């Protein structure tokens, strides 16, 4: 009986292959390994009548980005009697669960079916397939669906909301599957409503990664590639009193949130939010001076921002309170990160209120200097010259000097009295003797009235 069942199964799969060849463009074939996270693999067959793919093992999960053109007629059904106990999941593009089916009575325990109407309008969705018992959970390890019931499709009923990872112990011998679809057309990635997925690896310094979209920004989904990774996103805070940013951390460790103004100066920070547990972080609009463009950073404990002077922007303690920049480098912009985080890689989610998308990160030249001793340089990195702007809050003797990475003076740029105000000039990348300096890291130091400010610049040839 076992051999007969295997023969029937392989015959069914072979028939499916023939159908895909005869109905060119109607069956989408998995390319490589479809990812287990949103937005999934784009489906480019139109009309989209089916998907053929393979689970490469018990831990593999495949997600596909689909367009449901007719929610009433929509259906997704596992056919061809797969060699494993299948599960189907439907999410919105931001990873929020919509429907799930484990075993449909009419299809048998190896098959799963989701049918319309799904209660949502036509648009982009994410369809996932896994083997029982590989289930979706939030970044905080909370299940999106409970284990029961298994014989009926149902909306999310677990405590989790946004897909962050998959957990469980599935059994897969042969992972081939066929999903028959109705009411769908081809889908390619587009800006997601209310959610931003990290594009490549978000940078750890100014100006951050732009969040592309329109309207309210409710979720940022990303991941740490290692323990040194820090991600910065450009966001637009439209309602400071209502603003909040809250992490939903994975089991791997402890998140930290930092908010900077558009120039990279520290606004507020939280490590551990006692109301959510020590792994979670939450910042609010209590320290936000007004609407505008800000930079939101996430790191894992104990990866912290420092200024060009290497002084920390925030003190280490207290950890259970949101607070403005209070370190010895609090007046500086973030120039680097120190310490080693706990995360060796992991997905995170940041839930936002009072914020909107910020398609274009700020350019440093467009950010007004604060009414304090300050210096900046743009572009950075530069070649062959860099524009230096600085602000003097009171009349004083001013010096602006360039140092190399060893601390040696490369060139004296300014040494004279200045009235209160903002000044700009260009450095041509040459030393005192007029010879062009080599590629590398340099520090431009402003001194006035017994205080100083430093900006790190990089010359790339």
C-alpha positions as CSV (number, residue, x, y, z in Angstrom):
1,X,0.0,0.0,0.0
2,X,2.8,2.4,0.8
3,X,4.5,1.8,-2.5
4,X,1.2,2.3,-4.4
5,X,0.6,5.5,-2.6
6,X,4.0,6.9,-3.5
7,X,3.5,5.9,-7.2
8,X,0.1,7.6,-7.3
9,X,1.7,10.7,-5.6
10,X,4.5,10.9,-8.2
11,X,2.1,10.4,-11.1
12,X,0.0,13.2,-9.7
13,X,3.0,15.5,-9.5
14,X,4.0,14.6,-13.0
15,X,0.5,15.5,-14.3
16,X,0.9,18.8,-12.5
17,X,4.2,19.5,-14.3
18,X,2.5,18.8,-17.7
19,X,-0.3,21.1,-16.8
20,X,2.2,23.9,-15.9
21,X,3.8,23.4,-19.3
22,X,0.6,23.5,-21.2
23,X,-0.8,26.5,-19.4
24,X,2.2,28.8,-19.9
25,X,2.2,31.7,-17.5
26,X,-0.7,30.3,-15.4
27,X,1.5,28.3,-12.9
28,X,4.1,30.2,-11.0
29,X,7.3,28.1,-10.3
30,X,9.2,28.9,-7.1
31,X,12.6,30.5,-7.9
32,X,15.3,29.2,-5.7
33,X,13.9,29.1,-2.2
34,X,11.0,31.4,-1.4
35,X,11.6,33.4,1.8
36,X,9.8,32.7,5.1
37,X,9.3,36.5,5.7
38,X,7.2,39.2,4.2
39,X,6.7,40.3,1.5
40,X,7.7,36.9,0.2
41,X,8.6,35.9,-3.4
42,X,6.8,38.0,-6.1
43,X,4.6,35.9,-8.4
44,X,4.9,37.0,-12.0
45,X,2.5,34.6,-13.9
46,X,-0.7,36.1,-15.1
47,X,-3.4,35.0,-14.8
48,X,-2.1,33.3,-11.7
49,X,-3.8,29.9,-11.5
50,X,-1.3,28.1,-9.3
51,X,2.0,27.9,-7.5
52,X,4.5,25.0,-7.6
53,X,7.3,24.8,-5.1
54,X,9.3,22.7,-2.7
55,X,9.8,22.7,1.0
56,X,13.5,21.9,1.4
57,X,13.2,20.5,4.9
58,X,11.2,20.4,8.1
59,X,12.1,24.0,8.9
60,X,11.4,25.5,5.5
61,X,8.5,27.9,5.0
62,X,7.6,29.5,1.6
63,X,5.9,32.9,1.3
64,X,4.5,34.3,-1.9
65,X,3.5,37.9,-2.8
66,X,0.1,37.6,-4.6
67,X,-2.5,40.0,-5.9
68,X,-6.1,39.0,-5.1
69,X,-8.2,40.7,-7.8
70,X,-11.5,39.1,-6.7
71,X,-11.7,38.5,-2.9
72,X,-15.1,36.8,-3.3
73,X,-13.8,34.3,-5.8
74,X,-10.5,33.9,-4.1
75,X,-9.3,30.4,-3.1
76,X,-6.0,28.8,-2.4
77,X,-6.0,25.0,-2.1
78,X,-3.2,22.5,-1.8
79,X,-3.7,19.7,-4.3
80,X,-1.9,16.7,-5.7
81,X,-1.8,14.9,-2.4
82,X,1.6,16.3,-1.1
83,X,3.9,14.1,0.8
84,X,3.6,16.2,4.0
85,X,0.8,17.6,6.1
86,X,0.4,21.1,4.7
87,X,-0.7,24.4,6.3
88,X,-1.8,27.5,4.5
89,X,-1.6,31.1,5.9
90,X,-2.7,34.4,4.4
91,X,-1.2,37.7,5.6
92,X,-1.5,41.3,4.6
93,X,1.7,42.8,3.1
94,X,2.9,44.0,6.5
95,X,2.8,40.5,7.9
96,X,-0.5,40.8,9.9
97,X,-2.4,37.5,9.9
98,X,-5.7,37.2,8.0
99,X,-6.7,33.5,7.5
100,X,-5.3,30.0,8.2
101,X,-6.2,26.4,7.5
102,X,-4.5,23.3,8.6
103,X,-6.6,20.3,7.6
104,X,-9.8,20.7,5.5
105,X,-12.1,17.6,5.9
106,X,-12.8,17.5,2.2
107,X,-9.2,17.5,1.3
108,X,-7.9,15.1,3.9
109,X,-5.2,15.8,6.5
110,X,-2.5,16.4,3.9
111,X,-4.3,19.2,2.2
112,X,-5.3,22.8,3.2
113,X,-7.7,25.3,1.7
114,X,-8.4,29.0,2.1
115,X,-11.4,30.4,0.4
116,X,-13.1,33.8,-0.1
117,X,-14.7,36.1,0.7
118,X,-11.8,37.1,3.0
119,X,-13.4,40.2,4.2
120,X,-10.8,42.5,2.8
121,X,-10.7,44.5,-0.5
122,X,-8.8,43.5,-3.6
123,X,-5.1,44.1,-3.3
124,X,-1.7,42.7,-2.4
125,X,-1.4,39.8,0.1
126,X,1.1,37.2,1.2
127,X,0.4,33.5,1.0
128,X,2.4,31.1,3.1
129,X,2.8,27.3,3.1
130,X,4.4,25.2,5.8
131,X,4.3,21.7,7.1
132,X,2.4,20.9,10.3
133,X,3.6,21.9,13.0
134,X,5.7,24.9,11.7
135,X,3.7,27.9,12.8
136,X,4.0,31.7,12.6
137,X,4.8,33.8,15.6
138,X,5.4,37.4,16.4
139,X,8.9,38.8,16.8
140,X,8.1,38.5,20.6
141,X,7.6,34.7,20.1
142,X,3.8,34.9,20.5
143,X,1.7,32.6,18.2
144,X,-0.5,34.3,15.7
145,X,-2.8,31.3,15.6
146,X,-3.7,28.7,18.3
147,X,-3.2,25.0,17.5
148,X,-7.0,24.3,17.4
149,X,-9.3,24.1,15.6
150,X,-7.6,22.2,12.7
151,X,-10.5,21.3,10.5
152,X,-11.7,24.8,9.6
153,X,-10.2,28.0,8.2
154,X,-10.2,30.8,10.8
155,X,-8.7,34.3,11.4
156,X,-5.9,34.8,13.9
157,X,-6.8,33.8,17.4
158,X,-3.5,33.9,19.2
159,X,-1.8,36.7,21.1
160,X,0.7,37.6,18.4
161,X,-0.1,40.1,15.6
162,X,2.8,40.6,13.2
163,X,4.7,37.7,11.6
164,X,8.3,37.7,12.9
165,X,9.5,34.1,12.7
166,X,8.4,30.5,12.5
167,X,8.7,27.8,15.2
168,X,7.8,24.2,15.7
169,X,8.9,20.7,14.6
170,X,7.5,19.6,11.2
171,X,8.0,16.4,9.3
172,X,8.8,16.6,5.6
173,X,10.0,13.7,3.4
174,X,9.3,15.0,-0.1
175,X,8.5,18.7,0.0
176,X,6.9,19.2,-3.5
177,X,3.6,21.0,-3.3
178,X,1.0,22.5,-5.7
179,X,-1.3,25.3,-4.7
180,X,-4.3,25.9,-7.0
181,X,-5.4,29.6,-7.0
182,X,-8.6,31.4,-8.0
183,X,-9.3,35.1,-8.1
184,X,-5.6,36.1,-8.4
185,X,-3.3,37.8,-10.9
186,X,0.4,38.4,-11.0
187,X,2.0,40.5,-8.2
188,X,5.2,42.5,-8.0
189,X,6.5,44.3,-5.0
190,X,5.1,47.8,-4.3
191,X,5.1,50.2,-1.4
192,X,3.1,48.5,1.5
193,X,0.3,50.3,3.2
194,X,1.3,51.4,6.7
195,X,4.4,49.2,6.8
196,X,8.1,49.4,5.8
197,X,10.3,46.4,5.3
198,X,14.0,47.1,5.7
199,X,15.6,47.4,2.3
200,X,19.0,45.5,2.2
201,X,20.7,46.5,5.4
202,X,19.6,49.9,6.8
203,X,22.6,52.1,7.6
204,X,23.8,52.8,11.2
205,X,24.6,56.5,10.6
206,X,23.1,59.7,9.2
207,X,20.9,59.9,7.1
208,X,19.4,56.5,7.7
209,X,17.2,54.5,5.3
210,X,14.2,56.3,3.8
211,X,10.8,54.7,4.4
212,X,9.0,54.8,1.1
213,X,5.2,55.1,1.1
214,X,2.4,57.6,1.7
215,X,0.3,58.2,4.8
216,X,0.7,56.7,8.3
217,X,3.7,54.5,9.1
218,X,2.5,51.9,11.6
219,X,5.2,49.2,11.4
220,X,8.9,48.8,10.6
221,X,10.1,45.3,10.0
222,X,13.8,44.5,9.8
223,X,16.6,42.3,11.1
224,X,20.1,42.4,12.6
225,X,22.7,40.7,10.5
226,X,25.1,40.3,13.5
227,X,25.9,41.6,17.0
228,X,27.4,44.8,15.6
229,X,24.5,45.7,13.4
230,X,22.4,48.9,14.0
231,X,19.6,50.1,11.8
232,X,18.5,53.7,11.4
233,X,15.3,54.7,9.6
234,X,14.1,58.1,8.5
235,X,10.6,58.8,9.8
236,X,8.2,61.8,9.8
237,X,6.7,62.5,13.2
238,X,3.4,64.2,12.4
239,X,1.8,64.2,15.8
240,X,4.4,64.4,18.6
241,X,1.9,64.1,21.5
242,X,0.6,60.8,20.0
243,X,4.1,59.6,18.9
244,X,5.4,56.3,20.1
245,X,7.8,53.6,18.9
246,X,7.7,50.2,20.6
247,X,9.8,47.1,19.8
248,X,8.5,43.6,19.7
249,X,11.7,41.7,20.4
250,X,12.8,38.2,19.5
251,X,13.9,35.6,22.0
252,X,17.5,36.3,21.2
253,X,17.7,39.4,23.4
254,X,17.3,42.9,24.5
255,X,16.5,45.8,22.1
256,X,17.3,49.5,22.5
257,X,15.6,52.4,20.7
258,X,17.1,55.8,20.0
259,X,15.6,58.9,18.4
260,X,17.8,61.6,16.8
261,X,16.8,64.8,15.1
262,X,17.5,65.2,11.3
263,X,21.1,66.1,11.9
264,X,21.8,63.1,14.2
265,X,21.6,64.7,17.6
266,X,20.1,62.7,20.4
267,X,16.5,63.3,21.3
268,X,15.3,60.4,23.4
269,X,16.2,56.8,24.3
270,X,14.9,53.8,26.1
271,X,16.5,50.4,26.8
272,X,14.1,48.5,29.0
273,X,10.4,49.3,29.3
274,X,9.3,47.8,32.6
275,X,5.7,47.7,31.5
276,X,6.7,45.4,28.6
277,X,9.6,43.4,30.0
278,X,13.3,44.0,29.9
279,X,13.7,42.8,26.2
280,X,11.3,45.5,24.9
281,X,11.9,49.2,24.4
282,X,9.5,52.1,24.0
283,X,10.0,55.8,23.3
284,X,7.3,58.5,23.2
285,X,6.7,62.0,22.0
286,X,7.4,63.5,25.5
287,X,10.9,64.7,24.4
288,X,10.1,65.5,20.7
289,X,10.2,69.3,20.2
290,X,7.8,69.4,17.2
291,X,6.6,67.7,14.0
292,X,9.2,67.0,11.4
293,X,11.8,64.5,10.1
294,X,13.6,62.4,12.7
295,X,16.0,59.4,12.6
296,X,14.8,56.3,14.5
297,X,17.5,53.7,15.5
298,X,17.3,50.2,16.9
299,X,20.2,48.3,18.3
300,X,20.6,45.3,20.6
301,X,21.9,45.9,24.1
302,X,24.8,47.0,24.6
303,X,25.4,48.7,21.3
304,X,25.4,52.5,22.0
305,X,25.9,55.7,20.0
306,X,29.0,57.9,20.5
307,X,30.0,61.3,19.1
308,X,33.1,62.2,17.1
309,X,34.9,62.8,20.4
310,X,34.1,59.1,21.2
311,X,32.0,60.3,24.2
312,X,28.7,58.5,24.7
313,X,25.5,60.4,23.8
314,X,23.6,58.6,26.6
315,X,24.8,57.3,30.0
316,X,24.4,53.6,30.7
317,X,21.9,54.1,33.5
318,X,19.1,54.2,34.3
319,X,17.9,51.5,32.0
320,X,14.2,51.4,32.8
321,X,13.4,55.0,31.9
322,X,13.0,56.9,28.7
323,X,15.3,59.9,28.8
324,X,16.9,62.6,26.6
325,X,20.6,62.5,25.7
326,X,22.5,62.8,29.0
327,X,26.0,61.5,28.3
328,X,29.2,63.5,28.0
329,X,28.8,63.6,24.2
330,X,25.1,64.7,24.4
331,X,25.7,67.9,22.4
332,X,27.3,66.0,19.5
333,X,25.8,64.2,16.6
334,X,26.0,60.4,16.4
335,X,29.3,59.5,14.7
336,X,29.7,55.8,15.5
337,X,28.5,52.9,17.7
338,X,30.4,51.2,20.5
339,X,30.0,48.0,22.4
340,X,28.8,44.6,21.2
341,X,25.1,43.7,21.1
342,X,23.5,40.5,22.1
343,X,21.9,39.8,18.7
344,X,23.7,37.4,16.4
345,X,21.0,38.0,13.9
346,X,17.2,38.2,14.3
347,X,14.0,39.8,13.0
348,X,12.5,42.7,14.9
349,X,9.3,44.7,14.5
350,X,8.8,48.4,15.6
351,X,5.2,49.5,16.1
352,X,4.7,53.2,15.5
353,X,2.0,55.8,16.3
354,X,1.9,59.4,15.3
355,X,4.4,58.8,12.4
356,X,4.3,58.9,8.6
357,X,6.5,57.6,5.9
358,X,9.7,59.6,5.1
359,X,10.5,58.7,1.4
360,X,13.7,60.9,1.2
361,X,16.2,60.9,4.1
362,X,17.5,64.4,5.0
363,X,20.6,65.8,3.4
364,X,22.9,67.4,5.9
365,X,23.1,70.6,3.9
366,X,19.3,71.0,4.4
367,X,19.4,70.8,8.2
368,X,19.8,74.1,10.1
369,X,22.5,74.2,12.7
370,X,21.4,74.5,16.3
371,X,21.8,77.8,18.1
372,X,24.9,76.5,19.8
373,X,28.6,75.9,18.9
374,X,28.2,73.4,16.0
375,X,30.0,72.2,12.9
376,X,29.1,70.0,10.0
377,X,30.6,68.9,6.6
378,X,28.9,68.0,3.4
379,X,29.2,65.9,1.3
380,X,30.6,63.2,3.5
381,X,32.5,61.2,2.3
382,X,33.9,63.8,-0.1
383,X,36.1,64.1,-3.2
384,X,37.8,66.5,-4.0
385,X,36.4,69.2,-1.6
386,X,34.0,69.4,1.3
387,X,31.9,72.3,2.5
388,X,32.3,73.1,6.2
389,X,29.6,75.0,8.0
390,X,29.8,76.1,11.6
391,X,27.8,78.2,14.1
392,X,29.2,80.5,16.7
393,X,26.7,81.5,19.5
394,X,28.7,84.5,20.6
395,X,31.5,86.7,19.5
396,X,34.8,84.9,20.0
397,X,38.2,83.9,18.7
398,X,37.5,80.9,16.4
399,X,39.9,78.3,15.1
400,X,39.0,75.5,12.7
401,X,41.6,72.8,12.2
402,X,41.9,69.5,10.4
403,X,43.5,66.5,12.1
404,X,44.4,63.1,10.7
405,X,43.5,59.8,12.4
406,X,46.7,59.9,14.4
407,X,45.9,63.3,15.9
408,X,48.5,65.3,13.8
409,X,47.4,68.7,12.5
410,X,46.9,68.6,8.7
411,X,45.8,72.2,8.1
412,X,44.7,75.3,9.9
413,X,41.6,76.6,8.1
414,X,40.3,79.4,10.3
415,X,42.1,81.5,13.1
416,X,40.3,84.8,13.7
417,X,37.5,86.6,15.6
418,X,33.9,85.9,14.5
419,X,30.7,87.5,15.6
420,X,27.7,85.4,16.4
421,X,26.4,83.6,13.3
422,X,26.7,80.8,10.8
423,X,29.7,80.6,8.5
424,X,30.6,78.3,5.6
425,X,33.7,77.7,3.5
426,X,35.2,74.8,1.4
427,X,38.3,72.7,2.2
428,X,40.0,71.5,-0.9
429,X,41.5,68.4,0.7
430,X,45.0,69.8,0.8
431,X,47.5,70.2,3.7
432,X,49.5,73.2,4.8
433,X,52.0,72.9,2.0
434,X,49.3,72.7,-0.7
435,X,49.8,69.0,-1.3
436,X,46.7,66.9,-1.7
437,X,46.2,64.6,1.3
438,X,45.6,60.9,1.0
439,X,42.3,59.1,1.2
440,X,41.3,58.4,4.8
441,X,39.5,59.6,7.9
442,X,40.0,63.2,9.1
443,X,38.6,65.3,12.0
444,X,37.6,68.9,11.6
445,X,37.7,70.6,15.0
446,X,36.0,73.9,15.8
447,X,37.2,75.8,18.9
448,X,35.5,79.0,20.3
449,X,35.0,80.6,23.7
450,X,36.6,77.7,25.6
451,X,34.4,75.0,23.9
452,X,34.9,72.8,20.9
453,X,32.9,70.7,18.4
454,X,34.3,68.0,16.1
455,X,33.2,66.5,12.8
456,X,34.6,63.3,11.3
457,X,34.9,63.3,7.5
458,X,36.1,60.7,5.0
459,X,38.1,61.5,1.9
460,X,37.6,58.9,-0.8
461,X,39.6,59.0,-4.0
